[in-house]
């Protein structure tokens, strides 16, 4: 039991604090242990405090170069000892995918900071979880790391909802995942993007591989470069510009196998041209179903 707990606690990498003061400035004010400038800038970008005229996102998560980040953001009430701070974000970085676990822990750290106004108590709790897998507090709540089985995190999304939404076109998603293709998901609301993307790896359950998930990506060069290093991925965006580029890229791949229909209308799939390329069956199946989804099949 102790050995299992120790192995679990080694998954955490660090904790950080971002504040927005009464002047509207957003600052990275504290972290334990130290972090790189690149990761710090990325986390500042991910927390919603640096965005103007945007809604507060209570919890977001994502991955950057195999480091998972979990960010809980709260508004500071008038009763708090933090008189010069309007909002703050608690950031946890870790090696594992487990949003529910780290959301629970960051909420406890937020309550501590609201009460004490100092990172000291947070660091004490962080070290307690890091070394023992547990922190206990009557005032702020208790956290036990082993209560959060990673398999529950894998099953938290609803495959049923995806099938209900996409119907037979779910086959396209499944085939793309089987072939380790690159899947891009867009929605203006980050909560929707994260809920949907975290479910997709379950379509290839036999792999149980959530390292392909990049649920919150910005159009910054360092993030896009990191994605390009991945063989296949599921990437979530809230910026519509990138989804249009990716969609164009997909249809560019389909273009050599399409032709203008006889009546001079829209382009349709030339099945014979597709078969002549002698793609692996799974790839040919993917392109066929993509054409079907876009109503490019001859009737």
Order of alpha helices (4+ residues) and beta strands (2+ residues): alpha-beta-beta-alpha-beta-beta-beta-alpha-alpha-beta-beta-alpha-alpha-alpha-beta-alpha-beta-alpha-beta-alpha-beta-beta-alpha-alpha
